[in-house]
Amino acid sequence: MAAEIPIIGDWYQKPSGVLFEVVAIDDEDGTIEIQHFDGTISEVDVEAWITSGYVAAEAPEDFTGSLDMEAEDSGLDTEVAGHQEWADPLEYLDRAE
């Protein structure tokens, strides 16, 4: 089976099911730096990558694993506001008279 070509920012999966993201590729050293979902970073030799059996995978829905924080601490509003709570965009226009 042909190995996936690593792309920085893409997620991959080990044959064991473990997800990781490629964060850097060093052509001079022949290494690929990967970050696991829990935040740990490691290097893989290009030769090892080719024989590894890693496959492209979807990024996890919960990105906070590598950030060592809870989802509610991320500062992002994870709930969708209802239409009745939306502000009227015309309220913010300058009304020159």
Backbone as a ProteinNet text record, in pm:
[ID]
protein_1_A
[PRIMARY]
MAAEIPIIGDWYQKPSGVLFEVVAIDDEDGTIEIQHFDGTISEVDVEAWITSGYVAAEAPEDFTGSLDMEAEDSGLDTEVAGHQEWADPLEYLDRAE
[TERTIARY]
83.3	0	88.6	57.7	135.4	105.8	210	193.8	136.6	55.6	3.5	120.2	120.1	221.6	181.8	272.2	236	220.9	116.5	90.2	74.2	147.6	140.7	-1.9	-53.1	-188.6	-292.8	-257.7	-352.2	-341.7	-452	-458.6	-445	-382.1	-360.2	-392.5	-403.6	-436.4	-337.5	-286.7	-198.1	-283.5	-224.1	-300.8	-370.2	-315.8	-375.7	-498.1	-523.8	-638.8	-605.8	-482.2	-441.4	-434.5	-497.1	-495.8	-378.7	-324.5	-219.7	-222	-159.2	-151.6	-6.1	20.5	155.2	174.2	276.6	298.2	422.8	513.5	633.4	698.1	766.3	843.1	980.7	1083.7	1221.1	1287.4	1295.7	1353.6	1502.7	1574.2	1718.3	1746.6	1670.5	1691.1	1615.6	1518.1	1437.3	1342.2	1285.9	1193.6	1061.1	960	825.3	786.7	750.2	711.5	560.2	516	372.9	331.2	205.4	149.1	27.1	29.5	-83.3	-195.9	-314.1	-431.1	-410.4	-332.6	-310.4	-204	-144.3	-47.8	97.1	126.2	264.5	314.3	441	502.5	613.9	622.4	729.5	771.2	881.7	932.9	927.8	907.1	907.6	1001	1089.7	1174.4	1089.6	1130.5	1056.7	1049	1156.6	1156.3	1053.7	1046.8	949.5	807.2	786.9	653.9	605.7	694.9	659.4	610.2	669.4	632.2	532.2	487.2	405.8	261.3	203.5	61.3	-30.3	24.4	-58	-151.6	-274.8	-372.9	-431.7	-474.9	-537.6	-664.7	-693.2	-810.6	-872.4	-997	-1065.7	-1012.8	-1004	-964.3	-1071	-1031.7	-1131.4	-1222.4	-1348.1	-1442.6	-1402.1	-1351.4	-1309.2	-1159.7	-1122.4	-982.8	-908.5	-975.9	-913.5	-823.1	-818.8	-735.2	-589.9	-535.7	-395.7	-372.3	-477.7	-463.1	-466.4	-490	-492.2	-591	-715.1	-820.1	-954.9	-1049.1	-1185.3	-1251.8	-1351.4	-1418.4	-1478.5	-1534.4	-1597.1	-1494.4	-1367.1	-1262.3	-1200.3	-1240.6	-1179.1	-1219.2	-1327.4	-1373	-1459.4	-1484	-1568.1	-1711.5	-1805.4	-1946.1	-1985.4	-2009.9	-2039.8	-2188.4	-2271.1	-2414.2	-2454	-2545.6	-2592.8	-2706.4	-2694.7	-2798.5	-2921.4	-3036.6	-3160.5	-3178.9	-3260.7	-3282	-3333.5	-3415	-3471.6	-3364.8	-3247.2	-3142.6	-3048.8	-3063.9	-2975.3	-3004.1	-2900.7	-2916.5	-2949.5	-3018.4	-3050.9	-2924.5	-2870.6	-2745.3	-2757.8	-2878.3	-2896.7	-2877.8	-2884.1	-2864	-2723.6	-2630.3	-2489.8	-2445.2	-2531.1	-2494.3	-2502	-2407.2	-2412.5	-2524.6	-2603	-2714.1	-2680.7	-2624.7	-2588.5	-2712	-2739	-2855	-2813.1
-117.1	0	124.6	220.5	342.7	433.3	497.1	586.8	719.8	780.9	914.7	1013.4	1111.3	1216.5	1311.5	1334.7	1421.2	1566.5	1631.1	1771.7	1841.9	1951	2026.3	2075.7	2050.8	2092.7	1984.3	1878.3	1768.3	1666.7	1596.6	1494.3	1357.5	1266.4	1129.7	1034.9	908.7	807.7	693	651.6	535.4	409.3	297.2	172.5	135.6	184.1	156.9	243.7	344.1	431.9	566.2	587.7	712.4	823.7	938.6	1054.2	1146.2	1208.7	1308.3	1404.6	1522.3	1625.5	1646.9	1665.4	1698.9	1848.5	1884.6	2026	2084.3	1999.8	2048.9	1936.6	1975.9	1880.8	1941.8	1867	1914.3	1832.6	1892.6	1823	1794.2	1884.2	1865.8	1744.8	1732	1620.6	1495.5	1511.4	1397.1	1351.6	1450.3	1415.9	1489.3	1430.3	1487.6	1502.1	1624.2	1649.6	1636.2	1555.7	1532.8	1568.9	1613.7	1645.1	1558.6	1483.4	1396.7	1479.8	1423.8	1494.4	1543.5	1470	1511.1	1620.1	1663.4	1771.8	1729.2	1601.7	1557	1567.3	1604.1	1621.3	1519.1	1460.3	1365.9	1377.5	1312.5	1313.8	1174	1170.7	1044.7	1063.2	967.5	971	948.1	1009	992.7	844.7	770.5	626.9	552	588.9	525.6	562.9	687.4	731.7	645.5	620.7	546.9	405.9	343.4	206.3	197.4	312.1	316.4	270.3	292.6	261.9	372.9	494.1	608.4	643.9	680.6	720.3	855.9	930.5	1060.5	1040.7	1136.1	1127	1265.3	1267.2	1392.5	1448.5	1579.2	1643.5	1615.6	1597.3	1572.8	1693.5	1669.1	1778.2	1864	1800.4	1872.1	1898.4	2019.4	2053.5	2081.8	2086	2131.1	2027.4	1907.2	1803.2	1843.2	1899.5	1938.5	2071	2142.5	2271.5	2261.2	2141.8	2118.7	2212.3	2215.8	2296.7	2231.6	2269.3	2222.9	2308.2	2253.1	2324.8	2455.8	2456.2	2579.2	2686.6	2647.6	2743.9	2804.2	2757.2	2802.5	2944	2993.4	3127.6	3132.3	3017.7	3013.3	2982.4	3048.2	3021.8	2900.4	2787.9	2664.9	2647.5	2734.6	2725.5	2826	2783.8	2869.6	2954.8	3084.9	3176	3164.5	3177.6	3175.2	3305	3302.8	3418.9	3539.2	3516.1	3626.4	3702.8	3645.5	3712.4	3791.6	3783	3853.3	4002.7	4080.1	4225.4	4270.7	4382.7	4441.3	4507.9	4462.1	4520.1	4666.9	4713.4	4854	4946.5	4892.1	4972.5	5030	4967.2	5006.3	5098.6	5129.7	5219.7	5364.3	5442.8	5586.3	5649.3	5725.6	5791.9	5940.2	5975.9	6116.4	6191.3	6303.5	6384.5	6522.2
0	0	0	-86.7	-96.3	23	73.4	187.7	141.4	227.1	201.2	206.2	118.4	121.9	234.9	330.8	443.8	400.5	451.8	424.1	558.2	576.3	701.7	723.5	844	879.2	859	787.2	766.7	879.7	903.8	1007.5	944.3	1019.9	974.8	1089.5	1053.6	1153.7	1142.5	1258.1	1263.2	1249.1	1210	1201.4	1333.3	1445	1576.1	1603.2	1514.2	1531.6	1593.6	1634	1697.6	1592.6	1624	1533.7	1565.3	1459.7	1477.8	1360.1	1381	1278.6	1240.4	1112.1	1066.2	1089	1167.1	1200	1134.1	1086.5	1018.8	939.7	831.8	752.1	731.9	770	755	644.5	525.9	411.1	430.4	497.9	519.1	607.2	717.1	809.7	767.8	678	636	745	819.2	927.6	911.4	971.8	973.5	1119.5	1160.9	1299.2	1309.4	1405.5	1423.3	1565	1576.7	1708.2	1728.9	1836.9	1871.2	1930.7	1934.8	1985.9	2128.4	2207.7	2346.9	2360.8	2247.8	2251.1	2241.6	2259.5	2250.4	2106.8	2093.8	1962.6	1947.8	1828.5	1801	1655	1621.3	1485.1	1425.9	1295.6	1221.6	1103.1	1081	962.4	838.2	727.4	602.3	565.4	584.3	552.7	638.3	765.9	855.4	815.5	770.2	726.6	610	515.6	394.6	428	526.6	562.1	677.1	726.5	848.3	832.3	715.8	698.4	745.6	766.6	805.8	690.9	725.5	625	663	561.3	586	667.4	755.4	842.4	857.7	899.7	929.2	1061.1	1068.8	1193.7	1298.7	1423.2	1527.9	1545.5	1579.3	1600.4	1719.4	1823.5	1943.9	1934.2	1893.9	1872.8	2002.2	2115.8	2239.6	2302.9	2251.8	2310.8	2319.5	2211.7	2211.6	2282.7	2317.2	2383.3	2535	2587.7	2731.6	2800.6	2747.7	2808.6	2781.9	2860.9	2840.8	2733.2	2663.5	2555	2603.8	2724	2773.9	2809.2	2826	2855.4	2730.1	2613.3	2488.7	2450.8	2509.4	2476.7	2353.1	2292.4	2174.1	2214.2	2148.7	2173.8	2090.9	2156.9	2085.4	2059.2	2114.6	2090.5	1983.7	1897.7	1791.1	1843.7	1824.5	1872.3	1784	1843.4	1767.8	1691.9	1589.1	1503.5	1582	1682.3	1757.7	1836.3	1858.1	1932.4	1842	1713.7	1622.1	1626.9	1616.3	1614.9	1473.1	1464.6	1335.4	1281.6	1167.3	1116.9	1081	1055	1020.2	1140	1261.4	1380.2	1387.4	1321.1	1331.4	1218.8	1124.9	1016.7	1065.6	1018.7	1050.7	971.1	1036.2	967.5	955.8	842.3	819	769.5	830.3	788.9	750.5
[MASK]
+++++++++++++++++++++++++++++++++++++++++++++++++++++++++++++++++++++++++++++++++++++++++++++++++

